[in-house]
Amino acid sequence: MEDQAEQLRELMRAKNNNTQTTTPAKDKQSRKTRIITVASGKGGVGKTNVSVNMALAYARLGKKVIVMDADLGLANVNVMLNMIPKYNLYHVIRKQKTMKDILIDTEYGIQIVAGASGFSKIANLSEDERQNFINELYTLSNADIIIIDTSAGVSNNVLSFVAAADDAVIVTTPEPTAITDAYGIIKIIATEIDNLNMGLKLVVNRVKTVAEAKKVADRMINIAGQFLNLKVDYLGFIYDDPAVPQAVLRQKPFMVLDPKSKASLCVQHIVGRMEKTEIRQDGGLGNLIRRLFNRE
């Protein structure tokens, strides 16, 4: 494992040196990619909707955004956008296609990487596949923002992507089961991930009132702080808005279908708050790769 880790560090150093020789330091810093992982304790809380519409909100700020569908079992980012990708992450992992081949432009000013449906675990990659996948991930470094939409629950893949993120956004709703499962994933993050430097943030979806959202957030944050000694930031809420299910049925982001809806304004507010938080110095795409492939 140490040999493999050292090989990865050497690869990263070589990549960084190459970048430095072709890109001015100031420009390199300005292009540092922010990695945002979106996760949830259970399915059905609107996690993918949050991911896609956050991406659109970032794009409207002039950012170059990629949404990576990291649900390796039931990929559905493309479904939400009414797209049928010919190739996906599976083809990259198996060295059949490059990341450039599978990166899909959308009509909404964002790009997507379709999930590797039918592929179970990143940890199962052979050394050759692993090195190839690392090289391909580096080709995404010209993006300002990469939003990783994970599968619901607490699989090893989800924890890997959470550990590798600059910001991990946990999505819940006010339903008791959703709150319980959201606390469950936060608890596992606290116990399973050895480096908690990522910004752990909470979004409460489908709320009726501001007070309802604050009540849920306060409860989650207080419990995490008291029992897990873990800081969770309240990023914001999204109203239970009829524009959202209408958008899902029409396979269009609600930010596009009704940009002035309550839900759209909430997402813009959430992204505005995210923009005010700094990326830590050791974050970015290099950290994603280091954490993703060095984790036991």
N, C-alpha and C positions, 0 to 999 in steps of 0.2 A: 504493500500500500504506500509506503514511503517513497519507493522508487517511482511509482506511478504519479504520486503527488509532485515529486521533483521534476519529472518529465513535463507535467502540466505547467509548472512554474516556469520552466525553461521556454516552453512554447509561448507562454504569455509574455515573457520578457522579450522574446524575439519579435512577437507581434507589436509590442509597444515600441520597440526600437525602430521597427519599420515605419510605424505611424509617425514617430517623432521626426524621422528624416524627410518625410513627405508633407508634413502638416505643421505649420507654426504652432508654438506652444499655446498661444492665446486662443487660436482657432480650435485647437484640440480640446481645450478646457470648455469652450463655449458649446462644443458639440457633445459633451458628456451625456450619455444616454441614461435616462432615469427608468429604472425597472420597477413597475408596480404590479404586484400579484394580488388578484382578487379571489377570495375564498369564502366558503360558507360551511357551517356545520351540517346543514341538510340541504337537499334539493328543493326547488320550488320557491326560493326566496327572492329571485330576480337577479341573481349574481351575473349572469351573462348579459342581461339587459343593462345593468350598471356598467359593466366593462365596455360594451360597445358604445353606449351613449357618453361615457366619460371620454372615450377616444375622440368622438365627434366634437365634444366641448374643447378638448385640447387642440384639435385641428383648427377650430375657429379662432384660436389664439395664435395661429401661424406655426404651430408645431408640426413636425413630421412624426406621424404616429403609426405604430404597427400593433395590431392586436394578435397575439399568439394564442391559439386555442390549445391549451395544454390538458384538455379533457381527453385522455388517451383511450377512453372507452366509448363515450357517447358525445363526440364533437358536435357542437351546434351553433357556433358563431356564424358559420356560413348560412345556416338555415334562417337565422334571424335577419340576414341580409339578402335572402332569396338568391343565393348563389350555390352553384354546384361545382366545387373544385375538382379538377381532373387529377391533381396530385396533392399530397399532403406530407406532414412530417415523417410519416412512415417511409416514404420514398427517399427522403433525405437520410434518415437513419440507416437505411439499407443501401445507401450510396447509388441509388438509381437516378436521383435528381439532385440538383443543387438547391440551396435556399433561394437563390435568384429565380430558379425555375418555378418554384411553388408560391412565391410571394405574389399575392393577388391585389391589383389595384381595384378600388371600389369607386362608385360614382359619388361617394360622400367625402372624398379627400383623405381617406385613411387606407392603409393596406392591411391585409390579413394573412396569417399563416394558418392554414387549416390543420385541425388536429389529426393525430395518427390513430384513427379508429382501428381497433383490433390489436393495438400494440400495448402490452401490459406495463412493463417497468423499464425506466431509463437505466436502472441498476443492472439490467440484464444485457446491456450492450457489451459486445466484445471490445478488446482494446483498439482494434482497427476502426470499428464503428464509432467508438468514443472519440478518438482523435479526429476523425472526419467530421463528426457532429460539432465538435469544438470549433474547428476551422470554419464550418458553415455558419455557426452562431456569430462569429466575428464579422461576417459580412453584413450584419444588421446594425453595425456600429454608427451608421450615418443617420439613424433615427434619433429624434429627441426623446421620445417616449416609447417604451415597449410595455404594453399592458398584457399581462399573462392571465388568461381566464382559466382557472383550474376546475377540476371536477369537484362535486360536492363531497363533503366528508373529510376524513383524516388519513387518507392513504399515504404511503411513503412518497409517492410522486408529489402529492399536494404539499407535504412538509418540506420536500426538497425545494420546490419553487418558492415557498414562503421564506425559507431560510436564505435563499439567494436574492431576495428582493431588497430594494432600497425602502420601499413602503409596502406593507402587507395590509390590505383592506379587507376586513371581515364584514360580510353583509348578513344582517338578520332582519326579521320583522317583529312586530309586537306579539306575535303568537307565542304562547308559553313553550311549545315544543321547539320553535326556532330559537328562542332565547336560550333554552337549555342546551341545544346542540351548538350554538355559537359559543357559549361558555365552555363547552366540551372541547372545541377545537382550540380555543385560547389556552385552556389548561394543558393540552397536549403540546402546543407550541412552547409553553413555559417549561415543560419538563423534558421535551425531546430535542429542542434546538439549543445548542451550546452557546451560540452567539446571538444575543438578542438586541443587536445594534440597529436592526431594521425598525422603521417607524411603524408600530402596530396601531392601526386605526379602525374605527367602527363607523359603519353607515347603517342607519335604521331605515328600512324600506317599507313602503305601503302604510304610512301612518296617517291617522285622521287629523291630528292636531300637533302643533309644536310641543305642547305639554306632554302628549303621549310619547313622542320621540325622546324628549329629555328624560322622562321617567325611566324608559328602557335603557338609555345610554348611561344615566347615573348609576343605575343598579349594576350594569355590567362592569363599568369602570371601577366602582367601589369594591365589588367582589374580587375582581382581578387584582386590585391593589392590596386588599386586605389578606386574601388567602394565597395568592400566587406571587405577591411582591412584584407585579408586572404592571408597567405603565401602558395604558391604552388611551389613545386620544380620540375624542369624539369629533369625527370629521363632518358629520351633518346627517340630514334625513332626506327622504324622498316621499312626497305625498302619494296617497292612494288615489291615483288619477285615472279616470276612464280613458284618457288618451293612450295609456300604456297598453292595455289589452287590445285596443283597436290597432295599435301599431304592430303588435305581435302577430295578429291575424293577417295583417297586410304585408308582413315580413319587411317592414321598414322601421328604422330607429325612430323612437318618439321625438327625438330632437329634430328630426327631419319632418315628420308628419305634422307636428304641432310645436314649433320652436318656442312659442309663448305659453305653452301649458305649464301647469304648476310643477309637474315632474321635470320638465326641461329646465326651468329656472332653478330648481333644486340642484340638478346635476351641474349646472354652470357655477353655482355657489360652491359646491363641493370641490370642483376643479380649481376655482379661485383660491380656496383655502389651501389646497395641495401646493399650488404655485408659490405660496408664501413660506413653505417649509423648505429648508436647505437639504440638498443631497449630501450625505456624509462623504468625506474625502476618499474613503476606500470603497465607495459604492460603484454603480454603473455596470456595464456589460462584463468587464473583467471579473468583478465580484460575483456576478451571476454565474459565470462559468466556473470560477474557483469553488464556490459554495455548492453548485449543482453536482460537480463531479468528485469533490473531495469528501463528501458526506458519507458516513458509514451506512 
